[in-house]
Amino acid sequence: MKIVVGGQMDKQILANLITKYGCGRVEVSIKSDIEAALAIQTNQAQYYFGACATGAGGALAMAIGLVGPQHCVSISIPGKIMQEEEIRSAVRNGKKCFGFVNYDADKVIPVLLDEILKK
């Protein structure tokens, strides 16, 4: 399984967390926003993770534009993280692109990967 990291902040930290919680079953690539979104659009990767200060704009703007809003979700914004079941439901319902606030990465990536790896 391939996951691309886009967004505006802490890309290496995200990649390290994805590798840690990917249990050896995930290949991670750090890309520019447009390259990451194109990788999803062309099926070169299955999931996109992006972080920024708001969890939406810089994290997901390119993905929303190229992949479509129906495949994207902000799972955290400043001061609010989706409940774990909402995150899991987003994965089960076919979301491919996940945006979140950079300082929430260590809280949301383990949940995302746990659910993604069940597929």
Secondary structure, DSSP 8 states (H G I E B T S, - for coil): -EEEEEESS-HHHHHHHHHHHTTT--EEEE--HHHHHHHHHTTS-SEEEEEESSSSHHHHHHHHHHH-GGGEEE-EETTEE--HHHHHHHHHTT--EEEEEGGGHHHHHHHHHHHHTT-
